[in-house]
């Protein structure tokens, strides 16, 4: 990544290049809903078979070319071909993550618990940016708009939510820092934010 934050939607559609050839494009980004950081790129593979999607950690990204809309990764085509696939309609489980990290040989990112430790292994803690775009943004008392994008920083951290007050395509927009998010209701599809932070934005 570069040394400044960029809208997440700009990364959708970037072409992925392995060490020995191209393979597909970025379809989505999965982020950790507790630490607000991108954990995986969801890559749509052109072949093996067409439409298959796999997860690739940002740890594997070697370079990002904004002009060519290209991401270079430190993996080989065959390695990606045989990577664990994902079901796009279901959240990623901890067991799936463990298998993924063991397959790629990348370090564990979680430090507050041992892999497979406390908590339900099927507890969904990764979220799709495509899915959360469109969630209502609200304070305790009123809706303030909808989440239309995310700003992603140089270390793949989510810096802020982009909130539109009226429609997706028009109207004022504001940046809400993730530190202002008090909770997210996945069932109600609502992101609750501190009203004082919104007033200052």
Secondary structure as UniProt FT lines:
FT   STRAND          6..7
FT   HELIX           8..11
FT   TURN            12..13
FT   STRAND          15..18
FT   TURN            19..20
FT   STRAND          21..32
FT   TURN            33..36
FT   STRAND          37..45
FT   TURN            50..51
FT   STRAND          53..56
FT   HELIX           58..60
FT   STRAND          61..65
FT   TURN            66..69
FT   STRAND          70..73
FT   HELIX           77..81
FT   TURN            88..89
FT   HELIX           94..104
FT   TURN            115..116
FT   TURN            121..122
FT   STRAND          126..128
FT   HELIX           129..132
FT   TURN            133..134
FT   STRAND          136..138
FT   STRAND          143..152
FT   TURN            154..155
FT   STRAND          157..164
FT   STRAND          173..177
FT   HELIX           178..180
FT   STRAND          181..185
FT   TURN            186..189
FT   STRAND          190..193
FT   HELIX           195..200
//
